[in-house]
Amino acid sequence: MRQQNRKQNQGQGQAPKVKIIPLGGLEQIGLNITAIEYEDNIIVVDCGLAFPSDDMLGIDLCIPDVTYLKQNLEKVKGFVITHGHEDHIGALPYVLQDINVPVYGTKLTVALIENKLKEHNLLKSTKRKVVKHGQSINLGCFRIEFVKMNHSIADASALAIFTPAGILLHTGDFKIDYTPVFGESADLQRFAELGKKGVLALMCDSTNALRAGFTPSERTVGKTFDGIFSEHKNSRIIVATFASNVDRVQQIINSAYKYGRKVVVEGRSMVNVIGTASELGYIKIPDGTLIDIDNLKNYPDEKTVLITTGSQGESMAALSRMASSIHKKVSIKPGDVVIFSSTPIPGNEKAVTKVINELSIKGAEVIFQDTHVSGHACQEEIKLIYALTHPKYALPVHGEYRHLMAQKGLAQSMGIPKENILLMSSGDVVEVSEEQCRVVDHVQSGAILVDGLGVGDVGNIVLRDRQNLAQNGIIIVVLTLEKYSNQLLAGPDIVSRGFVYVRESEDLLDEAKHVVEEAVRDCLDRRVSDWGKIKNIIRDSLSDFLWKKMKRNPMILPIIMEV
């Protein structure tokens, strides 16, 4: 294929160039979305969300800024999705409202996307197409082949993108599992064939690039579960895991069936995913094993297993509600065994520890050793992909900067010249051809914050105000002035929230009132009639007084009424 392209372009004397534009997913875990562009064709790989950091008060989730795609709407041919995790499909319902193009993915991935589209009433207006592994689709000048991969959700794919400039290979999120619970192992043969044809650029998952060795097979967790079930025959067992890890749920159900236990699936996302997976045949549940949560009371504790969400300590997830005694149907009892079948995502450690402590106080035994394997490739598997594909250029993706750096080191150890490895940033426009790979431009990118039904209406300034309110509280000063003469008729009254406990600080607020009165009198004596100026003078004088007195900076809102 490369030979062909070279011949076509010898006349023009220049190798064709394809652009790779990551609009998110670098510098952090989540928000994965990458545009691939050649002349007037754009395809978009993934469209994920990110969960808010601690300083984003009140924010529900973050979605990528797709201004660049909106500006080039007529070029966009479709979304190709690697797998069904939130950080790869979660932003689709928001983005499709502006960029209504077809969505392509494997069976389970498309089914999970359809669940989301239903919630947002977009099912009728969005075109979806299910693609099998090994199949290709043509979008504009691109041919995209879905290659079988293993991950912690079934039906994950790598994408081989055939472009006029050469083959781009995107691994998606992956590990190499030679003994998966469901389906086949990753299609390594196809990777080797693509390597023979010549891969121009490899975009490889970096999440576990800092970890040596291989990621163990998902099956190893099944053995651990079997051991725990046989040791705790007289206890109720509660397992918290990721809703999307269908193979993990399958193994828990296998152990439950083997030891004659009934299974309850709890947590909205868990119920949705397991329902979808069992409809499509990705999980096999023996008849009579699954029971409704309301029937739990009809069985002795030692004959039941609960599979639940909340393994990341999320405050509203089922396990956290059980731990803090606010779950309507399940309360933790002494003797319960709670298994955390996950590792904390960076940043969630505190929340997870809090839930573990709450469960332990209630007398539950908490197990989290050897009950999880990662869904991402460690160093040896990443090296294997490089060995099979021999890419000309390496463009590490999916991870924080330290993960991308670690993969850069691995790529160099596999013989890729330093100058052929590029660490991209979100918003970079990377131009790739046989001759070179470099950043040629930068486009708008970043996170748009979603709060309730508002998308993008909360920005840095609102967040800064929220942080200020959370840290310092608010003081509202209300006064009434007479129209025309600007005589002070009523007030000033001071109302405070989150600043001091009013009943114990009456003296302080009286003093503050005098400060405001003086400031207002001073304004009126100097015939200042502009309300904006009066408000600023009130704000400044009160702020100075409170800082000198308390070393605090509350938000001050003067309100002037006119009679």
N, C-alpha and C positions, 0 to 999 in steps of 0.2 A: 504493500500500500504506500509506504514511504517513497519507494522508487518511483511509483506512478506519479505521486505528487511532485516529486523533484522534476520529472520530465515535463509535466504540465507547466511548471513554473520557471523552467530554464529560459523560456522565451522572455519572460518578464525579468529574469535575473534576480528574483527575490523569493525566498521561501515564504509560504503562506503563514500568517500569524493568527493564533487564537488567543482570546482574552479570557483570563480567569479572574473573577471579581468576587472575593468573599465579602458578603454584606453583614456577616456575623459569625460567631462560633469560634473565633480566635480570641486569645486573651482570657477566655473563660470557658466553663463547661456549660453548654446550652446555647440557644439562639442560633442554631446552625442553619445557614442559608448561603448558597454560592451560585452566582450567575456565570454561565459559560457563554461567551459571545463570539460569533464569527460574522463579520460584515453585518447584514441585517437580520441575523437569527440569534435569539437568546433562549437557552433553556435554563431552568432553575433547579438545582439539586437541593432537596429538603427545604423545610420552612418551619423552624422550631421556635419554641418560646424558652425563656429563662425565668427562674423563680427569683423574686426580689431579694436583695441583700438586707441585712438588719437595719440599715439606715434609710431604707425606702419605706417610710411609715405609711401604712394604709394601702400600699400598692399590692394588687393581687398577682399580677404577672407582667413580664416584659416581652414585647414582640419586636422583631427587627424593623428598622427604618427602611422601607422599600421605595423611597423617593426615586432612586435611579431606575427602578423597573417601571414606575408610573410614567416617568419622562420618556421611556422607550417602549411604551405599551404595545405599539404595533409590531415590535420585533419579538415579543415574548411568545414562545410556542407552547410552553407547558411546564408543569412541575413534575420532576421525576424524584420519587421518594425512596430512600434506601431501606427504612424500616419504621415500625409504628411507635417509637418512643416519643414522649411529649416534647423533648428537646429537638425533635426532627419533624413533627407534624403539628405541634400545638398551636402554631400561629396561623395555620391555613385558614380557619374560619374568618379571621380578621383580615388577612391579606387578600383572600379571594373576593372580598367585597369590592376591592378596587381593581384587582387584576384577575378578571374572570377568564382563566384559560384552563384547559384540561389537566387532570391530575393522573399520573401513572404510578402504579406500585403493584406489589404482589398481593395475593388474596387477603391475608390477614391484615396487612397494612392498609389496604383500601377499605376493608370492613371497619377498622378502627377510625379511619378518617370519616367514613359515613356516619358513625355514631356522633362525631363532633358536628358534622354538617347538619344533622337532624336537629340538634340543640339550637343551632343558629338559623334554622329555616333556610338552608342553602342547598338542600339536597336536589331540588328540582332544577336549580339554575347552574349547578356545577356538573361538568362532564367528568366521569371517572372511567378509567380503563384498567382492568386487571391484567398484569403481565406475568407469564410463568418464567421461572429460572431457565436461562438458556435462550429465551426469546429476545428478539430485538424490536425496537420501535423506531420509526423515522420521524424526526421533528425538524422541519426545515432542512438545512444541510447536514444535520447531525444524525448519526445512527447510534442508539443507546442500547447496549446489551446488558441484561440483568444477570449477574453471576452469583451463584449460590454461596452464601456466607453463613457462619455461625455467630450467634450473639445471644444475649440474655432474653431475647424475644424471638419467637419463631418467624420464619419467612424473611430474614434479613438478607440484603443483597449488596454486592459491590456493583459498581457501574463502570462498564467499559464504554467510553464515549469516543466514537470514531468521528474525527473532524478532518477537514481538508488539510490541516497542518500536521496531523498525526493522531495517535491514540492517547487519550487521557484516561487514566485509571483512578477511580475514586473507591476506596475500600469500604466506605460507610463505617459504622461502628462494627468491630469484629473481634472474634477470637478464633482460634482453630481448635475445634473439638472433634477428635477422631471417633469419639463414641457418644454422639449426641443422644438425648432422650427421645427426641422426635425427629424423624426425617434423616437426611443424609449429612455426611460431613461436608465441609467447604469444598468447592470444586477447584482443587489445586491444579488439576490437569489443565483446566481452561486458563488459569493464571500463567502456567508455563507456556501454553500455546501463544497467549498474548505477548509474553516475553520474547518468544521466537520472532513474532511479527515485528516487534519493536515498539516499546512503550515510550512515548515522548515525555510524559510527566506523570508521576505517581503522587496522589494525594492520599496519605495514609493516616489512620487513626493513631493519635499519640497519647491517649488517656493514661495508659500504663507503661509508657516508654521509660519511666524511671525504675521499673521493677525488673529484676533479673529473672531469667528462667522462662518457664512456660506457665500459662494459666491452666489449672487443673480442669478436667472434664466436668461438666454439669452432673454427670452420674455419681461422682464422688460424694456429692451432697446427699444423694439418695441413701447411700450406705450409712452416713452419719445419722440421718433421720431414723433409719431402721433400728440403729443402736439405741437412740434416745427413746423410741417407742417401746422397745423391749425392756428397757430399764425402768420405765415409769408406767407400769401397767395399772397402777391404782390412782393415777392423777388425771385430771382434765388437762389437755394440751392445747395451748394457743400459739399459733405460728404467725409472726408478722413478716411479710415480705413485700416485694414490689408487685403491684397489681399486674404489670405487664409480663412478669416472668412465668409464662404459662407452663414451661417445663418443670419449674420448681414446684408449682401447684400440683402438677401431675404426680410428682414424686411423693409429695405429702399425702395425696389421695391414695397412692399405691400402698404406702406404709399403713395408713388408716384402715384400708380395706383388709390388709393382711392381718392386722390385730383386731379386727371386728369392731371398728369405731365408726360412728356416723360423722359426717363432715358438714359444718356450717361455713358458708362464705359470707364475710361481713365487710362492709365498706363499699361506698358507691362505685368507685372506679374498679374495685376487685370484681364486684357483681357484673358490671358492664363487660369487662375484658373476658372473664371466664365464660359468661353467657355467649359472647361472640365466638370465642375460640371453640366452645363445645358444639355450637351450631355448625361451624365449618370443619369440624373433625380434627382439630389440632390438639384436643385433649379428650381422653377417654375416661369417663366416670362410670364405674360399675353401677347397675340399677340399684336403687334403694340406698345408695351410700350418702347422697346429698340430701340434707333435710333443711327445712325452713327454720330460721332463728326462733320463731315463735314456738316450735316443737321441741326446743332444747330441753325444756323442763320435763319432758316425758321420758328422758333417758338419764341413766346414772352418769355422773361426771366422768368416770373412768372409761365410758364408752363413747366419748365425744371429742372432736377436734374442731377448733375454730381457726379458719385461715382469714387473716385480717390485714387491712392496710395500716399504716402508721409506723413502719419500721424506721422512718427518718425523724420520729418525734414530732411530726406535724400536729399542731395543737388541736385541729378539728378532726383528725383522722380517728378511726374506730378505736385503735389501741390506746391512744392518749386519753380518749374519753373514758375508756374502761379504767385506766390507771388513776384518773382524777375523780372517779365515782360519779361521772355525769352521763354514762351510757345508759340508755333507757332499759336495755334488755339483758345486759351481761354485767355482773359485778365480780371483781377478782376476789378469790378466797384463798386462805392459807392452803398450801399444798398444790395449787395450780402450777403448771410448768409453762413458762413463756419462752418461746424460742425466737430470737432475732435472726432472721435468715437474710441478712444484708449487712453491708458495712456503711457507716455514716458517710454521706456525701460531704466533702470539705465544707465546713461552715455549719453543719448540723450537729456537731459532736455534743454541744451543750444540751440541746433539746433532747437528744437520745439519752444522755446520761440522766437527765431529769426524769424521764419516763421510767428508766431502769430503777432509779432510786424509789420512785413512787410505787412501782410494782413490788419491790423488795420489802418496803415498809408494810405492804398489805399481806406479806407472808408468801409471796410467789417465788418459785425458783426460776432464775433467769439464766438462759443458756445462749451464748453467742460465739462459742469457739467452734471452728470447722463447720459452721452451718451455712456457709456462703462461699461461692466462688465468683470471681469477677466475670463480666461479659466482655472484657476488653483484653486485647493481646498484650502479653509481656514481651520483653526484649527479643527472645529467641523466635517468637512467631512473627514479629515485625521483620526480623532479619530474613526469615523464610520467604516472606512476600517480596523483599528486595532481591533475594537470590533467584526467585522464580521469574521475576518480571524485568530485571536489569533496566530500570528506567534511565533515560538520559538526564532528566531533572527530577529532584525530590522537592515536594512542597508539603511539608508536614501540616496536618489539620487536626481539629478537634482536641483542644486542650488549652491549658494556661501556657504562658510563655516558657515556663520551666520544662513543661512536657515537650513542647516543640523543640526546645534546645536539646533535650535528651535524644529525641529522634534524629536531630541533625548529626549528633555524635554517632548514632547507629548507622546512619546512611554513609557517613565517611568511612566507618570501619568496614562497610561492605563495598568499598572501592569507588564510591561516587565522589568526583572531585568537589572540593569545598565550594568552588565558584558556581557549581551546578545545583547547590542546595539553597533554597530561598525561604526565609521565614517571613511569611506574609502577615499583614495586619488587616483587620476589618476595614473595608473601604478601599484597599489597594486595587489598582487595575494592573494585573500582571500579564504581560504579553509574552507568549511562548511560541517559538518557532524552532526549526532544526538548528538555526544559527545561534539563538540566544534566548534567555529567560530573564526578564527584568521588570521592575515596577515602572510604568510609564505615566501613571496618573493616579488621582485619588478621588473617590466619589463620596457623597454623603452616606454615612452609615451610623449605626448606634442602636440604642434601645428606645422604644416608645413605651411609656408606662400605661398600664391598664388598671383603672380603679373603678370597680363596679361596672357600670355601662359606659363610663367615659373612657375613650381611647385617645391618649395624647393630650388630654386637657390638663394633666398634671405634669409640670416640668420642674426644672431645677429650682426656680424661684418659689414655687408652691412647696416643694419638698423642704427647702431651706426654712420657710415659714413654719412648716409642721415640726421640724426639728427644734426650732426656736421655741415654739409653743410647748413642745414636750419637755424641753429642758428648763425653760424659764417662766412659763405661764403667761397670762395676759392681764392687763389692767385696762378697763374701759372708763373713760372720763366723759360724763354727760353734762352739758350745760345748755341753758336756754337764753338766747339774746333777743331783744326787741328789734323788730324790723326798723330800718332807717336809722334809729337813734343808737343801735348797738348797746343798749343798756342791758346789764346782766339781770335777768328776771328770776332765774332759778338755777340752783346748782352752785358750784360743780359737785356732782355726785360721783363717787368712785366705786366701781364694781370690779372685783378681782376673781380670777379663776386660776387655780394651779400655781399661785404665787406665794401666798401665805394663808394660814388658817385664820379666817377673818375674825372669829370670836375672840381669839387670843392676841390679836394685833390691832385692836381698835385705836390705840395711841398712834401707832405708825401711820394708819390710814388717815387719822385726823390731821397729823402733820403734813401728809401728802396733799390733803385737801387744801390746807393753807398755802402750800407752795403753788398749787394750781390757781387758787384765788388771786394770789399776788401776781402771777404771770398774766392772768386775764386782765386784772386791773391795770397793770403796766401797759398792756396792749391798748386798752381803751383810752388811757391817759394820753398815749402817744398817737391817738386817732388811727390806729391800724384797723382798717375795715376789711381787709382781704382775709376771708376765713381760712384759706390755705396757710397763710402766714401765722394766724392765731394758733391753728392746730400745731404747726411746727414748733412755735415757741412753748406751748403747753408740753409737747412731747419732750423737747430738749430739757426744760427746767425740771420736769418730773424725773426724767431719766437720770440727770445729774444727781438729784437728791437721793434716789433709790440706790445708785451706785455707791455714793459716799456712805450711806447709812448701812446698806446690806451687802454690797459687792455683788449685786444681781442685776441682770438686764432683761426684765420682762418685756413682752411686746406691748406697746402703749397705743391704744386707739382712742383719740379724742372724737367725740360726736357732738356737733353743735346743732341745736334746733332753733328754728326761727318762729317768733309769734308776732 
